[in-house]
Structure formats: C-alpha cells, structure tokens
Amino acid sequence: MEKYIYRNMIINALKEDIGSGDLTTNICIPIDSEAEALLIAKDSGILCGRAIFEEVFNILDNNVNIEFNYKDGDILEKGDIIGMIWGKTISILSGERVALNFLQHLSGIATVTRKYVDMLDGFTTKIVDTRKTTPLLRVLEKYAVTIGGGNNHRFGLYDGIMIKDNHIIGAGSIKTAIELAKKNSPHTLKIEVETSNLEEVKEALASGADIIMLDNMSLEEMQLAVDIIKGKAIVEASGNMGDRDLRKVADTGVDLISIGALTNSIRALDISLKFK
C-alpha cells in the first residue's frame, strides 16, 4: 500500500490526539531523554499495519528507530515480541496511542477475516468485505481484510453497480433497474442485484444480472437459487453471515460470502508498548 494513501490519515489522527501539545509528556520528560520499548502481543492473531505504525513516528520524529520481528500477515502468539522501538522518549510517548490504535484495529480486522477464511478451507467460496467500514478508514480496513486472506467487494458507490431493494422500489422492478443500468453504464462494469426470494432470483437472471446476491435466505433457498442460476451469474450470499455456519453456506455452491462483521464490529487485537 502506497504511503500517500494513509499519510494524511495519520497526520489528522496525530492532530486530533496531540493538539497543541502533549501536556503530560512535555511536563514530565526531559527533552534529551531517550528510551527503548518493546511491542508485545497480548493476544494471538494476525499482524497488520506495520507501515502505518512506522509512519506515525516518521512524521513525528524520523530519528525514532523501529525494528519489527514480524511482517503483515504473520501469525502472532500471545507474548510474542512483535518488535522494538527506540529514540527520544518524548517522541515515543506522543506517538504511542495513535500508532497502537492503527496497529491494533487493523490487526483485529485481519485476525477476524482469517478466522472466517479458515472456516472455508477446502471450498472455493471466497470471503468478501462490504462498505460497512469506519468513515475515512475504508482503504486501510479493506487492506486489512486482504492481509487476513479475504477479498474486497466494491470500494464505494463509484466503482461498482449494486442494485439493492430501495433501488428496485425506486426504479419499479428488477427488470427495469437492470435495463437502465445496462443502458447508462459502461459495458466494462458488472451489474449486481440484491434478491430476497427465488422469484427475484429468476427475474434478475432473466434480465441479465452479472452477480446475484442472495440476501438473508435460508440454506434451502440458497441451494435452490444456485440450481436456478446454474453458473450463468456469480452468486453472493449475504445477510448476517458472521453468525451463520459458513461451511453449510459454502456447501450450497455460492461463489462469494460477504460479511459486514469483518469491519463493522471488530475487537482490536491487544498489543502493548512497554519501556525496557
């Protein structure tokens, strides 16, 4: 991931946290004090966000040194020493929380994604994310999904056509919505349609949908939908998939399982920074 993508995010996060100055650190720590600290995994999981962590300190003080023992995507066990940081004590303390917030959050996403991906071992079905992301952090969160072994759905409203229930109501029918999409969009874009029952599946297929989303369907309905579609469109299962038996969902033959819980309700991976 290119640095320019996340540098402004970090600058704004530091402004939010430090503001006009780190009062406690500036009062308590001599300006010439130096320190060494260890990054310690307090949970097991998948590391993600190394470059962001490093860039926090590059922005604050590029004389701060960081040495990681693991790379993004590596498995961490509780107690592992992820790396070491050394330099001016003031710089380390002022950047600690922002750096850890990014690292913990992204590692949490990668960890949860890997859990779901591992559930589908042996299946060709792919785990994909959604647009249920933290405002302004989407690109980082979707990066974390890929580090966990998942795949990205569309990034925003601008790079994919997804006709959902409210679009269908607004257009009048699935058929009309697809006709308008085909007429008014580039031929290079695929058209996805959300369906909630088998009649809608049949209408979407007959109207030329490229991807058909099966929203909140039972396993029996999903199996029947896959049999109806017969490979003529990509099939995506969606709707509270984080709470479903994903192996049973994959066994219906769907191509994709989209899970909002990859990004919208994540527990950060517990990582601490401790001075030696």
Rosetta silent file (secondary structure, phi, psi, omega in degrees, C-alpha in Angstrom):
SEQUENCE: MEKYIYRNMIINALKEDIGSGDLTTNICIPIDSEAEALLIAKDSGILCGRAIFEEVFNILDNNVNIEFNYKDGDILEKGDIIGMIWGKTISILSGERVALNFLQHLSGIATVTRKYVDMLDGFTTKIVDTRKTTPLLRVLEKYAVTIGGGNNHRFGLYDGIMIKDNHIIGAGSIKTAIELAKKNSPHTLKIEVETSNLEEVKEALASGADIIMLDNMSLEEMQLAVDIIKGKAIVEASGNMGDRDLRKVADTGVDLISIGALTNSIRALDISLKFK
SCORE:     score description
SCORE:     0.000 S_00000001
   1 L     0.000  128.911 -176.563    0.000    0.000    0.000 S_00000001
   2 L   -69.545  142.427 -175.357    1.439    3.347   -1.067 S_00000001
   3 H   -59.355  -37.518 -176.155    2.385    5.776    1.709 S_00000001
   4 H   -61.516  -22.927 -177.384    0.430    8.701    0.232 S_00000001
   5 H   -67.031  -36.553 -173.679   -2.800    6.747    0.771 S_00000001
   6 H  -114.719   -5.514 -175.803   -2.558    6.806    4.542 S_00000001
   7 H   -60.937  -45.221  179.861   -0.166    9.664    5.392 S_00000001
   8 H   -65.315  -33.552  176.496   -2.908   12.311    5.685 S_00000001
   9 H   -60.093  -43.922 -178.561   -4.970    9.956    7.856 S_00000001
  10 H   -67.290  -43.479  179.281   -2.064    9.694   10.271 S_00000001
  11 H   -58.054  -45.133  179.670   -1.403   13.446   10.279 S_00000001
  12 H   -67.326  -36.068  178.106   -5.044   14.130   11.148 S_00000001
  13 H   -66.242  -38.698  178.103   -5.038   11.417   13.823 S_00000001
  14 H   -68.019  -40.050  176.727   -1.954   12.967   15.429 S_00000001
  15 H   -61.373  -41.291 -179.997   -3.530   16.431   15.328 S_00000001
  16 H   -61.930  -40.291 -173.465   -6.634   15.013   16.988 S_00000001
  17 H   -85.769  -45.233 -174.494   -4.635   13.383   19.796 S_00000001
  18 H   -85.965  -34.996  179.781   -1.751   15.786   20.388 S_00000001
  19 L    58.000 -125.662 -179.051   -3.486   19.048   19.518 S_00000001
  20 L   -83.202   -4.241  177.360   -1.363   21.953   20.751 S_00000001
  21 L   153.806  151.664  177.820    0.990   19.619   22.632 S_00000001
  22 L   -83.241   93.839 -172.193    1.343   16.506   24.782 S_00000001
  23 H   -57.349  -50.171 -174.415    0.987   18.175   28.180 S_00000001
  24 H   -63.121  -48.428 -178.137    1.923   15.226   30.397 S_00000001
  25 H   -64.855  -44.983 -178.115    4.962   14.159   28.390 S_00000001
  26 H   -64.726  -29.010  179.516    6.257   17.695   27.886 S_00000001
  27 H   -80.212  -39.459 -169.077    5.965   18.401   31.619 S_00000001
  28 H   -94.775  -22.991 -170.392    7.400   15.133   32.944 S_00000001
  29 L  -110.204  126.072  175.507   10.052   14.047   30.417 S_00000001
  30 L   -59.878  143.492 -174.438   13.402   15.812   29.841 S_00000001
  31 L   -63.737  -25.531 -177.926   13.836   16.855   26.216 S_00000001
  32 L   -97.599    6.604  179.845   17.081   14.875   25.861 S_00000001
  33 L   -69.355  139.408  175.780   15.705   11.661   27.408 S_00000001
  34 E  -125.017  154.614 -176.232   15.917    8.529   25.273 S_00000001
  35 E  -149.670  161.180  171.657   14.204    5.173   25.719 S_00000001
  36 E  -121.072  142.305  179.729   13.748    1.696   24.286 S_00000001
  37 E  -139.337  153.874  177.593   10.391   -0.061   24.219 S_00000001
  38 E  -108.245  141.377  169.997    9.050   -3.456   23.174 S_00000001
  39 E   -94.780  120.171 -172.050    5.887   -4.124   21.185 S_00000001
  40 E  -122.345  131.508  176.083    4.253   -7.127   22.806 S_00000001
  41 E   -79.216  121.903  176.911    1.324   -9.225   21.576 S_00000001
  42 L  -102.245   -1.451  173.507   -1.161   -9.723   24.406 S_00000001
  43 L  -132.547  161.395  167.479   -3.496  -11.702   22.133 S_00000001
  44 L   -87.969  144.344  179.889   -2.966  -14.310   19.447 S_00000001
  45 E   171.920 -160.772 -178.207   -3.844  -13.105   15.973 S_00000001
  46 E  -111.553  127.812  179.294   -2.665  -11.741   12.629 S_00000001
  47 L   -75.375  136.606  174.700   -0.376   -8.721   12.449 S_00000001
  48 L  -154.735  133.643  175.613   -1.483   -5.881   10.183 S_00000001
  49 L   112.361   18.568 -179.756   -0.495   -2.227    9.962 S_00000001
  50 H   -54.173  -50.252 -175.826    3.281   -2.248   10.255 S_00000001
  51 H   -63.692  -35.139  179.535    3.806    0.522    7.709 S_00000001
  52 H   -68.576  -43.389  177.286    1.181    2.731    9.345 S_00000001
  53 H   -56.779  -47.144 -178.700    2.786    2.255   12.771 S_00000001
  54 H   -64.340  -39.130 -176.195    6.178    3.213   11.344 S_00000001
  55 H   -67.980  -28.844  175.870    4.814    6.242    9.512 S_00000001
  56 H   -55.907  -45.590 -176.994    3.382    7.699   12.734 S_00000001
  57 H   -81.133  -27.439  172.411    6.906    8.047   14.070 S_00000001
  58 H   -60.458  -38.019 -179.583    8.372    9.101   10.717 S_00000001
  59 H   -72.961  -42.049 -178.282    6.002   12.058   10.850 S_00000001
  60 H   -74.229  -44.325 -173.489    6.676   12.883   14.495 S_00000001
  61 L  -165.084  102.320 -175.594   10.413   12.246   14.571 S_00000001
  62 L   -75.100    5.100  172.443   12.251   10.417   11.813 S_00000001
  63 L   -92.333   -3.782  173.077   15.112    9.688   14.212 S_00000001
  64 L   -73.720  133.042 -178.289   12.934    7.195   16.057 S_00000001
  65 E  -105.361  138.572  179.319   14.022    3.665   15.121 S_00000001
  66 E  -132.934  132.352  177.618   11.668    0.724   14.756 S_00000001
  67 E  -128.993  115.621 -179.922   12.598   -2.889   14.164 S_00000001
  68 E   -95.215  144.038  174.731    9.829   -5.434   13.563 S_00000001
  69 L   -96.427   -8.263 -177.723   10.236   -9.171   14.035 S_00000001
  70 L  -135.429  157.734  176.295    7.079   -9.939   12.024 S_00000001
  71 L  -113.400  165.373  177.697    5.503   -8.731    8.793 S_00000001
  72 L   -55.540  131.935 -179.345    1.880   -8.072    7.909 S_00000001
  73 L    99.750  -14.144  179.327    0.032  -11.372    7.640 S_00000001
  74 L   -73.822  150.275  177.819    2.229  -13.239   10.118 S_00000001
  75 E   -83.716  130.603  175.951    0.612  -15.175   12.947 S_00000001
  76 E  -106.808  141.139  171.723    1.230  -13.806   16.426 S_00000001
  77 L  -108.203  150.706  179.125    1.017  -15.803   19.628 S_00000001
  78 L   -54.790  128.508  179.973    0.276  -14.226   22.975 S_00000001
  79 L    97.983  -11.115  179.413    3.530  -12.964   24.478 S_00000001
  80 L   -62.801  140.612  172.908    5.396  -12.616   21.178 S_00000001
  81 E   -86.653  105.496 -175.529    7.766   -9.655   20.909 S_00000001
  82 E   -70.829  -33.616 -179.244    6.487   -8.021   17.730 S_00000001
  83 E   176.780 -174.117 -178.923    9.346   -5.531   17.584 S_00000001
  84 E  -135.115  148.299  178.385   11.340   -2.847   19.297 S_00000001
  85 E  -132.951  136.328  178.757   11.309    0.962   19.132 S_00000001
  86 E  -146.126  150.159 -177.492   13.981    3.314   20.383 S_00000001
  87 E   153.500 -155.388 -179.142   14.699    7.035   20.269 S_00000001
  88 E   -64.081  130.718 -178.475   13.579   10.197   22.054 S_00000001
  89 H   -58.566  -41.277 -178.990   11.243    9.350   24.917 S_00000001
  90 H   -59.393  -43.368 -178.356    9.044   12.361   24.136 S_00000001
  91 H   -66.147  -42.483 -178.761    8.514   11.221   20.543 S_00000001
  92 H   -64.500  -45.531 -177.833    7.708    7.644   21.515 S_00000001
  93 H   -67.272  -36.702 -177.665    5.196    8.668   24.179 S_00000001
  94 H   -72.021  -29.861 -179.546    3.492   11.257   21.968 S_00000001
  95 H   -96.926   -8.109 -171.959    3.004    8.826   19.085 S_00000001
  96 H   -55.406  -51.573 -171.806    2.299    5.684   21.095 S_00000001
  97 H   -68.913  -43.740  179.099   -1.500    5.795   21.224 S_00000001
  98 H   -62.827  -45.583 -179.266   -2.115    6.749   17.595 S_00000001
  99 H   -61.128  -44.343 -179.842    0.380    4.148   16.367 S_00000001
 100 H   -68.868  -38.220  179.743   -1.125    1.425   18.555 S_00000001
 101 H   -57.582  -46.755  178.144   -4.702    2.362   17.642 S_00000001
 102 H   -63.458  -48.966 -175.726   -3.991    1.782   13.957 S_00000001
 103 H   -62.543  -44.550 -178.310   -1.971   -1.382   14.570 S_00000001
 104 H   -67.679  -43.236 -177.855   -4.489   -2.933   16.965 S_00000001
 105 H   -64.954  -48.643 -178.158   -7.524   -2.076   14.849 S_00000001
 106 H   -68.553  -35.914  176.340   -6.130   -3.357   11.576 S_00000001
 107 H   -66.143  -34.349  176.107   -4.709   -6.473   13.226 S_00000001
 108 H   -63.287  -42.385  178.586   -8.151   -7.137   14.702 S_00000001
 109 H   -64.673  -46.693  179.704   -9.724   -6.998   11.227 S_00000001
 110 H   -60.920  -38.179 -178.517   -7.049   -9.256    9.735 S_00000001
 111 H   -66.493  -46.907  179.522   -7.487  -11.715   12.609 S_00000001
 112 H   -65.276  -41.156  178.373  -11.262  -11.977   12.275 S_00000001
 113 H   -59.587  -45.384 -179.933  -11.001  -12.266    8.497 S_00000001
 114 H   -60.261  -36.304  178.789   -8.510  -15.128    8.803 S_00000001
 115 H   -60.178  -45.809 -179.762  -10.917  -16.897   11.159 S_00000001
 116 H   -70.533  -39.482  178.661  -13.687  -16.833    8.562 S_00000001
 117 H   -61.130  -42.993 -179.921  -11.347  -17.717    5.698 S_00000001
 118 H   -64.164  -29.462  178.012  -10.068  -20.735    7.635 S_00000001
 119 H   -61.797  -26.978 -175.600  -13.646  -21.900    8.152 S_00000001
 120 L   -99.760   19.467  177.723  -13.925  -22.383    4.382 S_00000001
 121 L   -55.269  127.324 -178.730  -10.791  -24.478    3.997 S_00000001
 122 L    98.623  -14.215  177.595  -11.420  -26.896    1.134 S_00000001
 123 L  -102.522  154.568  174.731  -14.087  -24.717   -0.535 S_00000001
 124 L   -89.019   -8.423  179.812  -13.597  -22.382   -3.497 S_00000001
 125 L   -61.373  135.505 -178.333  -16.075  -19.891   -1.998 S_00000001
 126 E  -102.308  144.415  172.437  -14.440  -16.536   -1.209 S_00000001
 127 E   -88.370  128.252  178.499  -14.948  -14.312    1.819 S_00000001
 128 E  -127.539  155.537 -179.969  -15.543  -10.666    0.826 S_00000001
 129 L   -89.858 -171.984 -179.263  -16.000   -7.459    2.785 S_00000001
 130 L  -135.508 -171.207  174.865  -18.674   -4.746    2.499 S_00000001
 131 L   -90.109    9.402  178.652  -18.974   -0.944    2.712 S_00000001
 132 L   -82.394   72.080 -175.489  -19.724   -1.210    6.444 S_00000001
 133 L  -120.351  168.168  176.417  -16.436    0.424    7.354 S_00000001
 134 L   -71.946  127.299  179.951  -15.260    3.187    9.674 S_00000001
 135 L   -50.124  132.261  178.084  -15.677    6.555    7.918 S_00000001
 136 L    74.772   -3.771  178.120  -12.391    7.706    6.330 S_00000001
 137 L  -111.242   10.182 -171.770  -10.592    4.436    7.225 S_00000001
 138 H   -56.819  -45.583 -175.705  -12.075    2.283    4.474 S_00000001
 139 H   -63.064  -36.970  177.839   -8.917    1.866    2.419 S_00000001
 140 H   -70.274  -42.628 -177.610   -6.961    0.720    5.483 S_00000001
 141 H   -67.435  -38.070  177.672   -9.706   -1.610    6.687 S_00000001
 142 H   -69.774  -32.719  172.627  -10.102   -3.197    3.263 S_00000001
 143 H   -60.941  -44.884 -179.701   -6.315   -3.636    3.143 S_00000001
 144 H   -61.625  -35.681  176.708   -6.524   -5.463    6.483 S_00000001
 145 H   -59.920  -43.490 -179.336   -9.185   -7.782    5.038 S_00000001
 146 H   -67.706  -34.515  178.049   -6.790   -8.817    2.272 S_00000001
 147 H   -65.639  -31.812  176.822   -3.995   -9.392    4.796 S_00000001
 148 L   -78.887   -3.056  178.092   -6.359  -11.753    6.610 S_00000001
 149 L    99.654    2.309  178.681   -6.895  -13.687    3.365 S_00000001
 150 L   -87.985 -177.104 -178.769  -10.240  -12.162    2.391 S_00000001
 151 E  -124.691  153.113  179.498  -11.247  -10.306   -0.753 S_00000001
 152 L   -89.826  133.663  167.710  -12.530   -6.789   -1.366 S_00000001
 153 L   -80.304 -164.535  177.554  -16.018   -6.042   -2.630 S_00000001
 154 L   -59.831  149.712 -179.870  -16.509   -2.644   -4.294 S_00000001
 155 L   -80.291  -31.231 -178.898  -14.675    0.196   -2.558 S_00000001
 156 L  -163.205 -170.984 -179.882  -17.502    2.696   -2.850 S_00000001
 157 L   -69.009  -14.956 -172.084  -20.552    3.782   -4.769 S_00000001
 158 L   -89.280  -14.659 -171.163  -18.300    4.908   -7.616 S_00000001
 159 L  -121.612   16.126  177.107  -16.682    1.620   -8.690 S_00000001
 160 L  -166.667  148.273  178.371  -19.491   -0.924   -8.885 S_00000001
 161 E  -102.012  114.995  176.757  -23.194   -1.183   -9.704 S_00000001
 162 E  -127.641  109.996 -178.807  -25.204   -2.867   -6.959 S_00000001
 163 E   -89.035  109.173 -177.870  -28.965   -2.671   -7.320 S_00000001
 164 L  -102.347 -178.670 -172.601  -30.450   -3.073   -3.846 S_00000001
 165 H   -56.039  -42.641 -179.106  -34.022   -3.223   -2.577 S_00000001
 166 H   -69.919  -31.870  173.726  -34.520    0.536   -2.443 S_00000001
 167 H   -64.597  -40.490 -179.227  -33.134    0.956   -5.962 S_00000001
 168 H   -63.892  -43.440  178.125  -35.608   -1.680   -7.150 S_00000001
 169 H   -62.885  -42.869 -179.002  -38.510    0.132   -5.477 S_00000001
 170 H   -65.902  -37.087 -178.982  -37.350    3.428   -6.944 S_00000001
 171 H   -81.152  -26.773 -179.992  -36.973    2.008  -10.454 S_00000001
 172 L   112.919  -29.787  178.283  -40.204   -0.002  -10.311 S_00000001
 173 L  -170.114  164.621  175.239  -38.812   -3.515  -10.784 S_00000001
 174 H   -61.341  -45.140 -178.189  -35.609   -5.539  -11.014 S_00000001
 175 H   -58.136  -47.730 -179.701  -36.027   -5.780  -14.777 S_00000001
 176 H   -63.755  -42.309 -179.070  -36.367   -2.008  -15.200 S_00000001
 177 H   -62.337  -42.186  179.661  -33.429   -1.293  -12.883 S_00000001
 178 H   -68.700  -40.987  178.460  -31.160   -3.664  -14.816 S_00000001
 179 H   -59.293  -43.405  179.236  -32.279   -2.278  -18.163 S_00000001
 180 H   -66.586  -39.260  179.147  -31.459    1.259  -17.007 S_00000001
 181 H   -63.935  -44.076  179.777  -28.108    0.136  -15.603 S_00000001
 182 H   -65.202  -37.136 -177.117  -27.151   -1.558  -18.864 S_00000001
 183 H   -71.624  -34.751 -168.851  -28.261    1.451  -20.891 S_00000001
 184 H  -111.953    9.438  179.775  -26.475    4.090  -18.825 S_00000001
 185 L  -125.457  158.298  177.740  -23.257    2.443  -17.633 S_00000001
 186 L   -60.915  147.245 -178.143  -20.018    1.360  -19.343 S_00000001
 187 L   -67.845  -14.906 -178.803  -20.063   -2.184  -20.712 S_00000001
 188 L   -78.048  -14.026 -177.913  -16.982   -2.951  -18.613 S_00000001
 189 L   -91.373  133.556  174.320  -18.936   -2.737  -15.333 S_00000001
 190 L   -81.262  153.500 -179.176  -20.702   -5.778  -13.929 S_00000001
 191 E  -113.762  121.861  178.283  -24.188   -5.370  -12.549 S_00000001
 192 E  -107.432  142.834 -179.892  -25.071   -6.914   -9.198 S_00000001
 193 E  -129.440  132.941  175.695  -28.646   -7.284   -7.945 S_00000001
 194 E   -85.211  130.637  177.666  -29.830   -7.983   -4.412 S_00000001
 195 E  -127.477  150.503 -178.650  -32.603  -10.577   -4.190 S_00000001
 196 L  -120.460   -4.556  177.602  -34.603  -11.803   -1.225 S_00000001
 197 L  -153.830  172.603 -173.527  -36.588  -14.687   -2.745 S_00000001
 198 H   -70.291  -29.571  177.126  -36.485  -17.136   -5.635 S_00000001
 199 H   -65.252  -39.887  177.382  -38.855  -15.141   -7.833 S_00000001
 200 H   -67.280  -36.272  175.698  -36.492  -12.188   -7.642 S_00000001
 201 H   -58.494  -47.188 -179.612  -33.586  -14.505   -8.447 S_00000001
 202 H   -62.714  -41.063 -179.816  -35.363  -15.661  -11.605 S_00000001
 203 H   -66.161  -42.151  179.808  -36.165  -12.069  -12.622 S_00000001
 204 H   -64.348  -41.403  179.930  -32.576  -10.921  -12.047 S_00000001
 205 H   -65.448  -45.859 -178.763  -31.198  -13.843  -14.042 S_00000001
 206 H   -65.611  -26.139 -177.569  -33.621  -13.350  -16.926 S_00000001
 207 L   -88.836   -3.805  174.101  -32.793   -9.632  -17.009 S_00000001
 208 L    94.795   26.252  176.577  -29.062  -10.255  -17.380 S_00000001
 209 L   -64.358  140.678  178.106  -27.584   -9.620  -13.939 S_00000001
 210 L   -85.142  -33.211  179.968  -23.891  -10.493  -13.731 S_00000001
 211 E  -132.906  132.401  179.312  -23.903  -11.064   -9.975 S_00000001
 212 E  -118.364  119.594  178.304  -26.905  -12.110   -7.905 S_00000001
 213 E   -91.011  130.278  176.581  -26.867  -11.501   -4.169 S_00000001
 214 E  -100.029  105.166 -171.443  -28.945  -13.839   -2.034 S_00000001
 215 E   -97.688  118.988  176.117  -29.917  -11.697    0.933 S_00000001
 216 L    54.373   38.932  177.436  -30.893  -13.365    4.218 S_00000001
 217 L   -90.910  154.408  174.245  -32.002  -16.580    2.535 S_00000001
 218 L   -72.026  166.201  177.585  -32.228  -19.951    4.225 S_00000001
 219 H   -59.745  -39.705 -179.796  -29.803  -22.705    3.239 S_00000001
 220 H   -64.041  -42.772  178.651  -32.595  -24.422    1.305 S_00000001
 221 H   -65.189  -41.136  179.210  -33.395  -21.224   -0.623 S_00000001
 222 H   -61.811  -42.528  179.603  -29.716  -20.638   -1.381 S_00000001
 223 H   -62.624  -43.162  178.420  -29.349  -24.159   -2.738 S_00000001
 224 H   -65.208  -38.485  179.310  -32.408  -23.729   -4.970 S_00000001
 225 H   -64.043  -44.045  177.955  -31.134  -20.331   -6.143 S_00000001
 226 H   -61.089  -40.108  178.603  -27.747  -21.790   -7.103 S_00000001
 227 H   -65.523  -36.022  178.630  -29.541  -24.560   -9.010 S_00000001
 228 H   -68.620  -43.392 -174.946  -31.650  -21.949  -10.847 S_00000001
 229 H   -71.794  -37.395  174.100  -28.652  -19.778  -11.741 S_00000001
 230 L    50.020   43.106  175.713  -26.549  -22.747  -12.929 S_00000001
 231 L    78.006    4.104 -178.945  -23.337  -20.750  -13.321 S_00000001
 232 L   -80.735   -9.776  176.068  -24.927  -18.050  -15.506 S_00000001
 233 L  -151.960  156.102  173.176  -24.113  -15.418  -12.882 S_00000001
 234 E   -72.300  139.399 -177.044  -21.819  -15.084   -9.877 S_00000001
 235 E  -113.457  125.897  179.875  -23.716  -15.889   -6.678 S_00000001
 236 E  -117.910  128.198  174.632  -23.111  -13.965   -3.457 S_00000001
 237 E   -95.239  135.356 -176.575  -24.588  -14.917   -0.086 S_00000001
 238 E  -147.863  162.628  176.440  -25.188  -12.013    2.283 S_00000001
 239 L   106.325   94.373  178.696  -27.068  -11.048    5.438 S_00000001
 240 L    54.385   37.207 -177.583  -25.725  -11.716    8.959 S_00000001
 241 H   -67.834  -22.207  177.757  -23.248  -14.198    7.552 S_00000001
 242 H   -64.127  -18.510  179.896  -20.958  -13.698   10.520 S_00000001
 243 H  -103.414    1.682 -176.489  -23.498  -15.603   12.611 S_00000001
 244 L   -97.019  163.960  171.505  -24.113  -18.429   10.122 S_00000001
 245 L   -78.331  100.135 -171.173  -22.443  -21.820    9.660 S_00000001
 246 H   -67.799  -27.713  177.998  -20.260  -20.729    6.750 S_00000001
 247 H   -67.950  -36.934  177.014  -19.340  -24.245    5.675 S_00000001
 248 H   -69.361  -37.264  177.031  -23.008  -25.049    5.193 S_00000001
 249 H   -63.752  -47.078  179.994  -23.463  -21.791    3.275 S_00000001
 250 H   -63.006  -32.241 -178.146  -20.476  -22.584    1.047 S_00000001
 251 H   -67.842  -15.574  176.325  -21.786  -26.098    0.515 S_00000001
 252 L   -73.410  -16.202  178.847  -24.811  -24.644   -1.305 S_00000001
 253 L   102.176    8.617  178.532  -22.429  -23.669   -4.104 S_00000001
 254 L   -66.825  152.460 -178.108  -22.345  -19.880   -3.698 S_00000001
 255 L   -87.313  -34.492 -175.642  -19.243  -18.149   -5.067 S_00000001
 256 E  -132.593  146.920  169.631  -18.952  -15.362   -2.504 S_00000001
 257 E  -125.592  115.548 -179.605  -19.936  -14.790    1.115 S_00000001
 258 E   -96.540  135.111 -173.613  -19.991  -11.117    2.113 S_00000001
 259 L  -131.942  110.036  177.254  -19.587  -10.310    5.803 S_00000001
 260 L   -65.585  -28.374 -177.177  -20.085   -6.825    7.229 S_00000001
 261 H   -66.975   -9.634  175.109  -18.693   -8.019   10.569 S_00000001
 262 H   -61.999  -29.700 -174.689  -15.204   -8.118    9.055 S_00000001
 263 H  -129.010  -18.287 -169.695  -15.029   -4.365    9.565 S_00000001
 264 H   -98.630   -4.178 -179.593  -18.073   -3.014   11.417 S_00000001
 265 L  -151.098   54.093 -171.308  -17.848   -4.676   14.825 S_00000001
 266 L   -93.276  138.571  169.584  -14.218   -5.535   15.382 S_00000001
 267 L   -92.983  124.061 -179.061  -12.412   -6.079   18.682 S_00000001
 268 L   -61.788  143.780  173.882   -8.912   -4.668   18.402 S_00000001
 269 L   -71.560  130.657 -174.684   -6.046   -7.094   18.836 S_00000001
 270 L   -76.887  113.775  178.934   -4.422   -6.329   22.196 S_00000001
 271 E  -132.144  133.074 -179.325   -0.878   -5.052   21.640 S_00000001
 272 E  -117.964  155.545  174.458    1.122   -3.125   24.216 S_00000001
 273 E  -116.071  115.874 -175.090    4.174   -0.889   24.087 S_00000001
 274 E  -122.745  128.868  176.547    6.357   -1.300   27.191 S_00000001
 275 E   -67.987  141.237  175.836    9.552    0.584   28.017 S_00000001
 276 L   -78.125    0.000    0.000   12.535   -1.612   28.784 S_00000001
